[in-house]
Amino acid sequence: MSRFTTALTCALAAAISANLAIAQSTMTPLASFGTNGWLAPGTTSTFVTTGNTERGLAWNPTTGNLVLASRAGGNNVRVLDGTTGADLGGFDVTGITGGTFAINMAGIGDDGAIYVSNLSTSAASNFKVYKWDSELLGPLLPPTIAYDAPSGLARTGDSFAVFGGTATSAAQFASGGSSTVNNSGFVTGLLDGLNTSTPYLSIPGTTTASNDYRLGLTFVDQSTLIGTQGANARYTTFNGVSAAVDATIPLGTASRRAMDYAVIGGTPVLAVIDSISSIVTILDITYPASPTVLVSATTTTAPVANANATGSVQWGTITGNTATLYAMNTNQGIQAFSVFLQPPATAKAYGAGCGSPALALSAVGAPILPSSIQLSTDNIPATAQIGILALGFASIPGGASIPTIPGCLQYVQPLATSIFLTLGNTSVQLPQNYPNNPTYAGLSIFAQSVVVDGSTVLTSNGLRLYLETF
């Protein structure tokens, strides 16, 4: 047994933690909701239609219910039972006026306050957000104004998301809309009635046509969000002055749009609905630029055309590896799922190597328990003679600068290393053996290669090995 294999085996034994369930991810219809998980248009609620009047849906963490913004027959804000889909009644909408659509999207704060936005299609037209303090007070009192001002965007309210909100801290909003003038943009602000907001325009790394934040928008945290108009989603950080795309998430198809982010069982995931087929897909975005499809499903039949590509996706109650998920495709009703997430064994690259071409590390095979795979270091300079493979249980996702190796980044906090000879080969493969022990399921191992070429040192990308039994 090599010095590296011995070190890794000992480290594995020391790192045993909770044994995860040995099962693949599943999405099953929430049978109590509508008819076998589908609240079809025109069945339980007259405010769920085949028109384009329902675009905003939000889940209330304080009641477990859904709040639906519907323009069917007027301005309506309806409460739907989160378990059955039954229409529990509407809110007082007195005073709601203005905008191309007076109501359009919905969001709910952590404290249960409900927010509904309009759709503004002109830079001179105010973007408005209305607030009801709770579901209990919604039918009794008209809304207050949480935001009412020009947003700084040419169009605002196609997408809308709410983050935070307590008795002492105002909730935050983000919204986007189409634009063909500048590169993509969005606006963020506080829902405190003071109309404080910041527009982020012409964000580097986004597209000029339409808007990469128009049809899907979800918060990751108070300074990070994900937006899309389809095909690709932009993982974006913002700081009150500027915004930057940290990663582009390939969604797989151009019609995956409405979305919601959550962390389930320790895994960051993105749920996205296809605006054509109504298929809902859950992506593991541990490394956003390299997502893994965990599971897809739909409860609908005979999808109705959704020419506006609008809708809403909302995670509900989350407990461990299980969650409830709701998805509304405009014109196609509301779906509800019981979700169990268990990512499969995968090897995912993150970051980038240095050199020209860049030194690269990849896996030949998946780290399934039990199995043997190869870790392949490629693009090694022909003049190099020696390399090092480093592994550990902690990663440095964005990479850390290495003062002695300019232009190269460290992606792993190493626990064990193995020296290998390159002998002029441009590619070297090292075997990795994983035991027949399901206790290691759910463990992540991080790897990175280093190659010495005379006085030059090169580093590869990072590689995350997620161990599982399938």
Secondary structure, DSSP 8 states (H G I E B T S, - for coil): --HHHHHHHHHHHHT----------EEEE-TTTBBTTEE-TTSS-TTS-SSS-EEEEEE-TTTS-EEEEE-TTS-EEEEE-TTT--EEEE---TT---SSEEEEEEEE-TT--EEEEEEB-STTS-EEEEEES-TTTTTTS--EEEEEE--SSSSB-SEEEEE---SSS--EEEEE---SSSS--EEEEESSSS--EEEE-S-TTS-SSS-TTSSEEEEEETTEEEEESSSEEEEEEE-SS-EEEEEEEE-SSTTEEEEEEEEETTEEEEEEEETTT--EEEEE-SSTTS-EEEEEE---SS----TT--EEEEEEEEETTEEEEEEEETTS-EEEEEEE-----EEEEES---TTTT-EEEEES--BSSEEEEEEEE---TT--EEEEEEESEEEEEEEE-TTSTT-EEEEE-SEEEEEE-TT-SEEEEEEEE-S-GGGTT-EEEEEEEEEETTEEEE--EEEEE-B--
